[in-house]
Amino acid sequence: MNFISFWVVSRLCLDFLRSTVSIDTTMYIPFEELPWSARVWVYQADRSFSKTDEEMIALVLTEFCSGWAAHGHPLRTSFKIELSRFIILSVDENSGGASGCSIDSSVRTLKELGNQLKIDFFDRTKIAFMIGEKIETYPLSELGSLFAAGKLGSSTKTFNNLTTTQSEWKKNWRTTTDKTWLAKYLPKDAVAV
């Protein structure tokens, strides 16, 4: 199937899903309405999302968040698509904490979505950096040489995908290399004392 055929089929599927899927949005709330203490999981994609990808992601995750539950208790949840490259899932744990099984269900949903869209959300060996206005990813194994060669530096913008709350995500997700665990790859003279 060529790209144009795939795009047409994707659009038809999206239109069909929109017309047939009844989404109960009682537990899905806008991302900005969750408290700063809400738990977050950041998923980095191995490629940028197309407009069609973003529509599919939004549809699937709105439906998932609307029914996300822990031990039968609905969770107040949301998600956000950032920079056409990241998905941030969030749960208000004041309304009930996410359990192992409920977290597994979110991972399963993202894996299925990734398989459908040919996107890998789970490759932790690639690190994203903001180079100008573009997100570039580099293999973890090459970071030492990239820093040594000066292609990346202590002030290179990157993303702290290890943030665990909305507060932390809002304050520290977009950051510089020297403020993350990546600082260990910097040449010794580049690390501020």
Protein Blocks (a to p, Z undefined) as FASTA:
>chain_A
ZZklmmmmmmmmmmmmmmmmccdfklpccfklpcfklccdddddfbdcdfklmmmmmmmm
mmmmmmgceehiacddddddehhlaccddddfknopcdfklmmmmmmmmmmmmmmnopaf
kbckbccddehjaccdddfklmmmmmmnomacfklccddfkbfbfklmmmmmpccfklmm
klmmpcfklpcZZ
